[in-house]
């Protein structure tokens, strides 16, 4: 189980592979909302 803090919310993932897939989806959504801003 991997626990990661995203935007002040602690989220747990069953595996690193699933975590990366979810983070990739979140990053795509973020980039669409704030174009030109760097995502940290």
N, CA, C and O of each residue as an XYZ file, in Angstrom:
160
protein
N       0.857     -1.197      0.000
C       0.000      0.000      0.000
C       0.887      1.239      0.000
O       1.797      1.375      0.817
N       0.599      2.136     -0.934
C       1.373      3.372     -1.031
C       0.464      4.519     -0.615
O      -0.661      4.636     -1.101
N       0.960      5.371      0.294
C       0.190      6.522      0.750
C       0.868      7.775      0.215
O       2.080      7.943      0.353
N       0.086      8.641     -0.389
C       0.643      9.857     -0.978
C      -0.289     11.013     -0.665
O      -1.508     10.845     -0.614
N       0.298     12.202     -0.454
C      -0.511     13.384     -0.174
C      -0.655     14.181     -1.450
O       0.335     14.620     -2.035
N      -1.895     14.369     -1.881
C      -2.177     15.107     -3.109
C      -3.101     16.261     -2.767
O      -4.220     16.045     -2.302
N      -2.638     17.497     -2.996
C      -3.455     18.690     -2.736
C      -4.016     18.671     -1.322
O      -5.186     18.989     -1.109
N      -3.181     18.298     -0.354
C      -3.611     18.319      1.043
C      -4.467     17.133      1.453
O      -4.896     17.048      2.604
N      -4.720     16.215      0.525
C      -5.531     15.031      0.847
C      -4.631     13.806      0.811
O      -3.893     13.600     -0.152
N      -4.692     12.996      1.857
C      -3.901     11.776      1.895
C      -4.683     10.668      1.193
O      -5.815     10.351      1.560
N      -4.055     10.097      0.186
C      -4.704      9.054     -0.610
C      -3.831      7.811     -0.567
O      -2.606      7.908     -0.640
N      -4.455      6.640     -0.450
C      -3.679      5.402     -0.455
C      -3.970      4.622     -1.737
O      -5.102      4.581     -2.218
N      -2.922      4.010     -2.273
C      -3.026      3.236     -3.509
C      -2.560      1.811     -3.231
O      -1.618      1.605     -2.465
N      -3.210      0.828     -3.847
C      -2.793     -0.562     -3.620
C      -1.422     -0.880     -4.216
O      -0.735     -1.779     -3.730
N      -1.014     -0.152     -5.268
C       0.292     -0.429     -5.858
C       0.822      0.809     -6.562
O       0.073      1.735     -6.876
N       2.131      0.808     -6.804
C       2.766      1.951     -7.453
C       2.254      2.121     -8.877
O       2.095      3.244     -9.357
N       1.998      1.000     -9.553
C       1.495      1.058    -10.943
C       0.156      1.792    -11.002
O      -0.051      2.648    -11.862
N      -0.747      1.454    -10.090
C      -2.065      2.108    -10.060
C      -1.900      3.581     -9.686
O      -2.571      4.445    -10.251
N      -1.013      3.868     -8.736
C      -0.765      5.253     -8.336
C      -0.326      6.075     -9.544
O      -0.835      7.175     -9.763
N       0.614      5.550    -10.326
C       1.111      6.289    -11.496
C       0.006      6.513    -12.509
O      -0.084      7.591    -13.098
N      -0.835      5.512    -12.721
C      -1.940      5.658    -13.686
C      -2.898      6.762    -13.238
O      -3.327      7.586    -14.045
N      -3.229      6.769    -11.943
C      -4.159      7.777    -11.427
C      -3.508      9.164    -11.483
O      -4.151     10.136    -11.879
N      -2.249      9.253    -11.092
C      -1.573     10.550    -11.125
C      -1.454     11.067    -12.548
O      -1.584     12.270    -12.777
N      -1.209     10.187    -13.505
C      -1.150     10.606    -14.908
C      -2.488     11.206    -15.332
O      -2.522     12.237    -16.003
N      -3.584     10.567    -14.944
C      -4.905     11.093    -15.295
C      -5.132     12.443    -14.636
O      -5.650     13.363    -15.270
N      -4.750     12.571    -13.367
C      -4.920     13.853    -12.672
C      -4.081     14.938    -13.332
O      -4.542     16.067    -13.494
N      -2.856     14.603    -13.711
C      -1.974     15.581    -14.336
C      -2.537     16.059    -15.667
O      -2.423     17.240    -15.998
N      -3.138     15.166    -16.426
C      -3.733     15.552    -17.711
C      -4.876     16.534    -17.462
O      -4.998     17.533    -18.170
N      -5.710     16.259    -16.464
C      -6.816     17.162    -16.145
C      -6.289     18.515    -15.685
O      -6.808     19.556    -16.091
N      -5.250     18.506    -14.833
C      -4.672     19.753    -14.330
C      -4.120     20.597    -15.465
O      -4.324     21.811    -15.494
N      -3.421     19.961    -16.402
C      -2.824     20.693    -17.513
C      -3.902     21.345    -18.365
O      -3.705     22.444    -18.883
N      -5.026     20.683    -18.510
C      -6.119     21.261    -19.288
C      -6.697     22.489    -18.582
O      -7.076     23.458    -19.240
N      -6.767     22.455    -17.252
C      -7.323     23.578    -16.491
C      -6.375     24.759    -16.465
O      -6.778     25.887    -16.751
N      -5.104     24.508    -16.122
C      -4.142     25.598    -15.976
C      -3.045     25.448    -17.008
O      -1.976     24.917    -16.706
N      -3.290     25.900    -18.201
C      -2.272     25.784    -19.231
C      -1.160     26.776    -18.949
O      -1.406     27.919    -18.563
N       0.068     26.320    -19.149
C       1.216     27.192    -18.963
C       1.739     27.210    -17.540
O       2.861     27.662    -17.311
N       0.962     26.734    -16.575
C       1.449     26.694    -15.194
C       2.132     25.364    -14.935
O       1.709     24.317    -15.424
N       3.195     25.436    -14.154
C       3.930     24.214    -13.843
C       3.222     23.455    -12.730
O       2.775     24.049    -11.749
N       3.125     22.148    -12.888
C       2.479     21.307    -11.877
C       3.561     20.686    -11.000
O       4.503     20.069    -11.496
N       3.410     20.861     -9.689
C       4.410     20.317     -8.766
C       3.825     19.131     -8.038
O       4.501     18.521     -7.209
